[in-house]
Amino acid sequence: MSSELSIRRLELADMDAAARLHRAAFDEALPWLAGLHTPDEDRWFYRERMFATCALWGVFDGDVMSGVIAFHDDWIEQLYVLPAAQGRGVGGALLEIAQQGADRLQLWTFQRNARARRFYEARGFVQAEQTDGSRNEEREPDLRFLWTRTAGG
């Protein structure tokens, strides 16, 4: 991560920015699902669901949030990085925050999201389950990834 970037725990006042970042990154990575929710629905989701149930952290480039992670227990619920900030260590830095207090983590990603799959696999996550998408809102085939802390790591 470059020196101009900072990372901190998010507060309720950050939820609208987190929702906007989520939508921008989601729509770029998964254009066939773009527009699935309205901006108002995204903001509600972050304020009422993510903030209420998860620890949220963000990476900032000056005043602009460039990455967000939401996690609880051993689940990563959300991890999004603005397209312009990808490849700069933002996602890895956020993932490390979740890994610090965990012996294992799991998450879902869509099978067609090859970039996300490569990102997680490069960081020690392994595929644990595949589905046809019938259980998710998007009806998109997905994968559950699992990361387990290794001895000494």
Buried (B, 14 or more C-beta within 10 A) or exposed (E): BEEEBEBEEBEEEBBBBBBBBBBBBBBBBBEEBEEBBEEEEBBBBBBEEBBEBBBBBBBBBEEEBBBBBBBEEBBBBBBBBBEEBBEBBBBBBBBBBBBEEBEEBBBBBBBBBEEBBEBBEEBBBEBEEEBEBEEEEEEBBBBBBBBBEEEEE
